[in-house]
């Protein structure tokens, strides 16, 4: 799978969907940092207590999701970090991209992140749509 970062902002920020391919010499975390700088979010390496050279994006993913943004990192795994409350735009994006998730179901892992940045629910593709969206497309969080 092609390495990439996808961020679907919350309706308060209402930014276009942020999609960035990750080149071989780059890391997901740098693009998440670029998103935060572009939209003046108070999420930085320093605010997360990590060194700028640290390439582990889990801190950025959880911090972004805690602010209501849907964050997806693709690579060897497809990691989906969902905010505790998705807005209608984010739900629509998930529904419109069902085939992408289905195509990558063997490598998909998701987590639901609360406002404190803690993962409160997690699972794999088997539970992804069954847990997150019911058959009518309404959230079950």
Secondary structure, DSSP 4 states (H G I P E B T S, - for coil): ---EEEEE--TTT-PPPEEEE--TT--HHHHHHHHHHHTT-S--TTTTT--TT---THHHHHHHHHTT-EEEEESSSEEEEEESS--HHHHHHHHHTHHHHHHTGGGEEEEEE-TTS-EEEEEEHHHHHHHHB-TTS-B--
